[in-house]
Amino acid sequence: MQPDASPAEARAIDWLIRQRDAAFDDWDGFADWLAESPDHAAIYDAIASLDQDLDALPPLAKPVVVTMPIAPRRPSRRAWFGGAMAAALVAVIGLSTVNPFGNADRIETAAGEHRTIKLADGSRIEINGGSVVEIDPDRPRFARLEAGEAMFHVVHRDNDPFVVETGGDRIVDLGTAFNVVRRERQTSVAVSEGIVLYNPDRDKVRLVAGKAIEARDGDRRPPIVQDVDVASVGGWRSGLLVYNGAPLAVVAEDLKRTAGMEVQVTPAAAALSFRGALIIDANRDRTISDLAALSGTRARRQGDGWILTR
């Protein structure tokens, strides 16, 4: 870099160098620095882009931070990781009529399409791409996530809890905001506000803000409650995907759902873990390049998509 770099540029360089260390764990400090100014995100992104040693970065240790221009939105730590780039990102939410030519009570989104629906009680459901949500006009405090992902913002009522069903699971809300993902034979729940009860008639798992579970169909034991950064819950709404050792196959599935990106992972690479924050860039090639560099894989174009190999 040039010797007359600004203090912000110097600090961005320092963060980049520190993140090369596999033992780096000051992600909260990094997020706080990004949150200090909307310019920090762009500066860090520019520095990372100019780094000629990107391919030498240790895998599984650092998030890549990239941005795409979007309409302004009120910054919020809950919007995504650390509130760092909320001013530079926006959820691609369609507010158009839900299924205007079909069943209005069944909302289906295409890959990369985001929608928000408001319920009669004032609650909101933000629906990610590649998802199916069903509501029932006779049960205004009920929704079913058949597949995909949705963020629920529920208005609290003491004697009338909100119920979300997905797979064979039942999630009872006690006035909160929480994210639910339904994958093949697996349900994930993460809470950013308030409290939810997971399968209160069977597993009796209580989740408060900052807690999450991943439950597989057929498990005899209740799922283990894990810690989660509340700022990352529902981060897909702003184009941010945060992972803590998720298989690459899961990352590929999330990219398709959230951004409509077709990413295949070879069997040899499917179980490789990815740890960090991946932000969907307007230049999709760059997003894939960053993912490959930080996961220790090689990416190549295949038709309209990409394939990751070990």
URPEWO-V390633 format. One record per backbone hydrogen bond with DSSP energy under -1.0 kcal/mol. NH is the residue of the N-H (numbers start at 1). CO is the residue of the C=O. E is the energy in kcal/mol with one decimal. If there is no record, write none. Layout:
[[NH	CO	E] [NH	CO	E]]
//
This chain:
[[5	2	-1.2] [10	6	-2.7] [11	7	-2.4] [12	8	-2.3] [13	9	-2.3] [14	10	-2.1] [15	11	-2.4] [16	12	-2.4] [17	13	-2.5] [18	14	-2.5] [19	15	-2.3] [20	17	-1.2] [21	18	-1.4] [24	21	-2.2] [27	25	-1.1] [30	26	-2.0] [31	27	-2.6] [32	28	-2.4] [33	29	-2.1] [34	30	-2.3] [35	31	-2.1] [40	37	-1.2] [43	39	-2.3] [44	40	-2.7] [45	41	-2.4] [46	42	-2.3] [47	43	-2.4] [48	44	-2.7] [49	45	-2.1] [50	46	-1.6] [56	53	-1.7] [57	54	-1.7] [60	294	-3.2] [64	277	-1.3] [79	76	-1.1] [83	80	-2.8] [84	81	-1.5] [88	85	-1.7] [93	91	-1.9] [94	114	-6.6] [102	99	-1.7] [106	103	-1.6] [107	133	-3.4] [109	131	-2.4] [112	257	-2.3] [113	110	-2.4] [115	127	-2.0] [116	94	-1.2] [117	125	-2.4] [119	123	-3.0] [122	119	-1.9] [124	153	-2.5] [125	117	-2.5] [126	151	-3.0] [127	115	-3.6] [128	149	-2.3] [132	147	-2.5] [133	107	-2.7] [134	144	-3.0] [135	105	-2.7] [139	136	-2.0] [142	139	-1.0] [143	163	-1.8] [144	134	-2.9] [145	165	-2.4] [146	132	-2.0] [147	132	-1.3] [148	182	-1.9] [150	180	-2.2] [151	126	-3.0] [152	178	-3.3] [153	124	-2.9] [154	176	-2.8] [160	157	-1.3] [163	141	-2.2] [164	171	-2.9] [165	143	-2.2] [166	169	-1.9] [169	166	-2.8] [171	164	-3.3] [172	197	-2.9] [173	162	-3.4] [174	195	-2.4] [177	193	-1.4] [178	152	-2.0] [179	190	-3.0] [180	150	-2.7] [181	188	-2.4] [182	148	-3.6] [183	186	-2.2] [186	183	-1.5] [187	215	-3.0] [188	181	-2.6] [189	213	-2.0] [190	179	-2.3] [191	211	-2.3] [192	177	-2.4] [193	177	-1.7] [196	207	-2.4] [197	172	-2.9] [198	205	-3.3] [199	170	-3.4] [202	199	-2.0] [204	199	-2.8] [205	198	-2.0] [207	196	-2.9] [210	191	-2.8] [211	208	-1.5] [212	226	-2.2] [213	189	-2.4] [215	187	-3.3] [217	185	-2.1] [219	216	-1.9] [226	212	-3.1] [228	210	-2.1] [232	229	-1.8] [235	232	-2.0] [237	234	-1.9] [238	235	-1.8] [239	236	-1.4] [240	235	-2.2] [241	278	-2.6] [243	276	-2.9] [245	274	-1.4] [246	274	-1.7] [248	272	-2.1] [249	270	-1.7] [251	247	-1.6] [252	248	-2.7] [253	249	-1.8] [254	250	-2.4] [255	251	-2.3] [256	252	-1.8] [257	253	-2.2] [258	254	-3.0] [259	255	-2.3] [260	256	-1.5] [261	255	-1.5] [264	306	-2.6] [266	308	-2.5] [269	266	-1.5] [270	266	-1.5] [272	269	-1.5] [274	246	-2.2] [276	243	-2.3] [278	241	-3.1] [280	239	-2.5] [284	282	-1.0] [287	283	-1.4] [288	284	-2.3] [289	285	-2.5] [290	286	-2.6] [291	287	-2.4] [292	288	-2.7] [293	289	-2.4] [294	290	-2.2] [295	291	-1.0] [297	292	-2.2] [298	309	-2.9] [300	307	-1.7] [302	305	-2.5] [305	302	-2.0] [306	262	-2.4] [307	300	-2.3] [308	264	-2.8] [309	298	-2.6]]
//
